[in-house]
Amino acid sequence: MPAWPDAPAGLERLHDSRVITATLSNGGLGLLARLTKHAGLRFDCLLSAELATSYKPDPRVYLTAAELLDVEPRRLLMVACHPDDLAAAADAGLRTAYIPRPLEWGPDAAPVPTPIDVDLVAADVPDLARVLATNG
């Protein structure tokens, strides 16, 4: 499964900053390790819903991520292209960032409207890194 083309460079920019990057997926840790390695993605930490013995959008998944990273939920920024994932993260107390991925569901899928209840919108991962560096 290939990564979005902007993701490796954007994650490198985030890695070079003070930001800690982590996955938070419903996929298992073994799968995530293989996927991220194959795709050339650099994360500081791999987190999986399996650590919360549940699946997103259960709030326990988001809160377990905060607990494992030893931060308050409001100090985490959940970044996704799935509005429902972002809404669940926000309901659990996390901040949210939306990156639109028009081809996420294929070229013939209906466009996903930009959610209005997110903390920020970025064009792609390098743009997210720029915005976070600018806004400290």
C-alpha positions in Angstrom: 0.0 0.0 0.0 1.8 3.2 -1.1 1.8 6.3 0.9 0.4 9.6 -0.3 3.3 11.2 -2.3 3.6 14.2 0.0 3.7 12.1 3.2 7.4 11.1 3.5 8.7 14.6 3.0 6.1 16.1 5.3 6.8 13.6 8.0 10.5 14.3 7.7 9.8 18.0 8.2 7.7 17.2 11.2 10.4 14.9 12.5 13.0 17.7 12.3 10.7 19.9 14.4 9.8 19.6 18.1 6.7 17.6 17.1 6.3 13.9 18.0 4.7 12.0 15.2 2.7 8.7 15.7 0.3 6.6 13.8 -3.1 5.8 15.2 -4.8 3.2 13.1 -7.2 0.4 13.5 -4.5 -1.8 11.9 -2.4 -4.0 14.1 1.1 -3.0 15.1 2.7 -5.7 13.0 0.9 -4.5 9.9 1.7 -0.8 10.7 5.4 -1.6 11.1 5.5 -3.3 7.7 3.3 -0.7 6.0 5.3 2.3 7.3 8.7 0.6 6.5 7.5 -0.3 3.0 6.1 3.2 2.3 9.2 4.9 3.7 7.3 6.7 6.4 9.1 7.9 9.5 7.2 8.1 12.7 8.5 8.5 16.2 5.9 6.0 17.5 3.5 3.4 16.1 0.2 3.3 17.9 -2.7 1.0 17.1 -6.3 0.7 18.3 -5.3 -2.8 19.4 -3.5 -1.2 22.3 -6.9 0.0 23.6 -8.4 -3.4 22.8 -11.0 -1.6 20.6 -11.4 0.1 17.3 -11.8 3.7 16.3 -14.1 5.6 16.7 -14.3 4.3 20.3 -13.0 7.2 22.5 -10.8 4.7 24.4 -8.6 4.5 21.3 -7.8 8.2 21.3 -7.5 8.4 25.1 -5.2 5.4 25.1 -2.9 7.2 22.6 -2.8 10.2 24.9 -2.1 8.0 27.9 0.7 6.1 26.2 2.3 9.3 24.9 1.9 10.8 28.4 0.1 13.9 27.3 -3.3 15.4 27.9 -5.7 14.7 25.0 -5.9 18.4 24.2 -2.2 18.4 23.5 -2.6 15.8 20.7 -3.5 16.8 17.1 -5.3 14.0 15.2 -4.6 14.5 11.5 -6.7 12.6 9.0 -8.7 12.8 5.8 -11.7 11.1 7.4 -14.1 13.6 8.9 -15.7 10.9 11.1 -12.4 9.9 12.6 -11.7 13.6 13.3 -15.1 14.1 14.9 -14.5 11.1 17.2 -11.1 12.4 18.1 -12.5 15.8 18.9 -15.3 14.2 21.0 -12.5 12.5 23.0 -10.8 15.9 23.6 -8.1 15.9 20.9 -7.4 18.8 18.6 -7.9 18.0 14.9 -6.4 18.7 11.5 -8.0 17.8 8.2 -6.0 17.0 5.1 -8.3 16.6 2.1 -7.5 13.5 0.0 -9.9 13.8 -3.0 -8.9 10.3 -4.3 -9.2 8.5 -0.9 -12.3 6.6 -2.0 -11.3 6.4 -5.7 -11.6 8.6 -8.7 -15.4 8.1 -9.1 -16.3 8.8 -5.4 -18.3 11.8 -4.4 -16.2 14.6 -3.0 -15.9 14.7 0.8 -16.9 18.2 2.1 -14.3 19.9 4.3 -15.5 19.5 7.9 -16.2 22.9 9.5 -15.5 21.7 13.1 -11.8 21.0 12.8 -9.0 23.1 14.4 -7.1 23.5 11.1 -7.0 22.4 7.5 -3.8 21.8 5.6 -3.4 21.1 1.9 -1.0 18.2 2.5 1.6 17.0 5.1 4.3 19.5 4.2 1.7 22.3 4.5 0.8 20.9 7.9 4.4 21.0 9.0 4.7 24.6 7.7 1.5 25.7 9.6 2.6 24.0 12.8 6.1 25.6 12.6 4.6 29.0 11.9 2.0 28.8 14.7 4.4 27.2 17.2 
